Amino acid sequence: VQLQASGGGLVQPGGSLRLSCKYSGFELNSYAIGWLRQAPGKAREGVSSISGNDGSSYYAESVKGRFTMSRDDAENTVYLQMSSLKPEDTAVYYCALSALTYYSGSYYLGRDPLTATSYDNWGRGTLVTVSS
């Protein structure tokens, strides 16, 4: 199992960035993939997750309406489109693999998508810096 995040960089407040998570070694329809982030001096926190089975997604309140997850099964890649970025979004972003979970609005059936311990396999992170 491998996951590799990419696409980080420096962006001004209000700007946009798209992160990619290329995965291999498993079939996504039996799992969920999440994005988590860790800011300097802070604990790792969940940002969003997508169900590999039905494509449902879940977002932390802090990013709801600004971040969107999507998937390209042909490319074995999951994306995180980030818009209206704020300085507080600055962090190292990781994609990680969890057991299959279904999401509907603020509800989930399976593992908590916002808890780091819900994820079993992690990729290397990519740094996102939001600054003017």
C-alpha positions in Angstrom: 0.0 0.0 0.0 1.4 3.4 -1.0 0.0 6.9 -0.9 1.8 10.0 -2.1 0.6 13.5 -1.6 1.7 16.3 -3.9 0.7 19.8 -5.0 1.6 21.9 -2.0 3.2 25.3 -2.2 3.0 29.0 -1.3 -0.3 30.7 -2.0 -1.7 34.1 -1.0 -4.8 34.4 1.2 -7.9 34.0 -0.8 -6.1 31.8 -3.3 -6.6 28.3 -4.5 -4.5 25.1 -4.6 -5.2 21.5 -5.6 -3.5 18.7 -3.8 -3.2 15.2 -5.3 -2.9 11.8 -3.6 -1.7 9.1 -5.9 -2.3 5.6 -4.4 -1.4 2.1 -5.3 -1.6 -1.4 -3.9 -5.3 -1.5 -3.1 -8.7 -1.1 -4.6 -10.2 2.2 -3.4 -13.8 0.8 -3.5 -13.0 -1.1 -0.3 -11.6 1.8 1.7 -11.8 5.5 2.4 -9.1 8.1 1.8 -8.8 11.1 4.0 -6.8 14.3 4.0 -5.4 15.4 7.4 -3.1 18.3 8.2 -0.6 19.3 10.9 0.3 22.9 11.6 3.4 23.7 13.5 3.0 23.0 17.2 -0.4 21.5 16.7 -1.9 18.1 16.7 -2.7 16.4 13.4 -6.4 17.0 12.4 -8.7 15.5 9.9 -9.8 17.8 7.0 -11.9 15.6 4.8 -12.5 12.1 3.6 -14.0 10.3 0.6 -15.7 6.9 0.6 -14.2 4.6 -2.0 -17.5 2.8 -2.4 -20.1 5.4 -3.1 -18.0 8.6 -3.4 -19.6 10.3 -0.5 -17.5 12.8 1.3 -17.1 14.5 4.7 -15.6 17.8 5.7 -14.4 19.4 8.9 -16.4 22.5 9.7 -13.4 24.7 9.3 -13.1 23.8 5.6 -16.7 23.1 4.6 -17.7 25.2 1.6 -14.0 25.9 0.7 -12.5 22.5 0.2 -13.8 19.7 -2.1 -12.6 16.2 -2.6 -12.8 14.3 -5.8 -11.4 11.1 -7.3 -10.1 9.8 -10.6 -10.2 6.1 -10.6 -8.5 5.7 -13.9 -5.5 7.6 -12.5 -5.7 6.1 -9.0 -5.7 9.6 -7.6 -7.8 11.5 -5.1 -7.8 15.3 -5.1 -8.4 18.0 -2.6 -9.4 21.3 -4.2 -8.8 24.1 -1.7 -10.3 27.6 -2.3 -10.5 30.8 -0.3 -7.4 29.8 1.6 -6.6 31.4 4.9 -3.4 31.7 6.8 -4.7 29.2 9.3 -4.8 26.6 6.6 -1.0 26.6 6.6 0.1 23.0 7.4 1.6 19.9 6.1 -1.2 17.9 4.4 -1.2 14.2 4.4 -3.5 11.7 2.6 -4.2 8.4 4.5 -6.1 5.2 4.1 -8.9 4.1 6.4 -11.4 1.3 6.5 -14.5 1.7 4.3 -16.7 4.4 5.7 -19.9 6.0 4.3 -20.7 9.7 4.8 -23.8 11.8 4.6 -23.7 15.4 5.7 -22.4 15.5 9.2 -22.8 11.8 9.7 -20.7 8.8 9.0 -21.0 5.1 9.2 -17.6 3.6 10.0 -14.5 5.3 11.4 -14.4 8.9 12.5 -13.0 10.7 9.4 -11.5 13.6 11.5 -9.5 11.4 13.9 -5.9 10.5 13.0 -6.1 7.1 14.6 -8.8 6.1 12.2 -6.2 5.9 9.5 -3.9 2.9 9.0 -1.6 3.9 6.2 -0.1 7.3 5.5 1.7 9.0 2.7 4.4 11.6 3.0 3.0 15.1 3.5 3.0 18.1 1.3 3.5 21.6 2.7 0.8 24.3 2.1 1.8 27.8 3.1 -0.9 30.5 3.0 0.8 33.9 3.3 1.0 37.3 1.7 
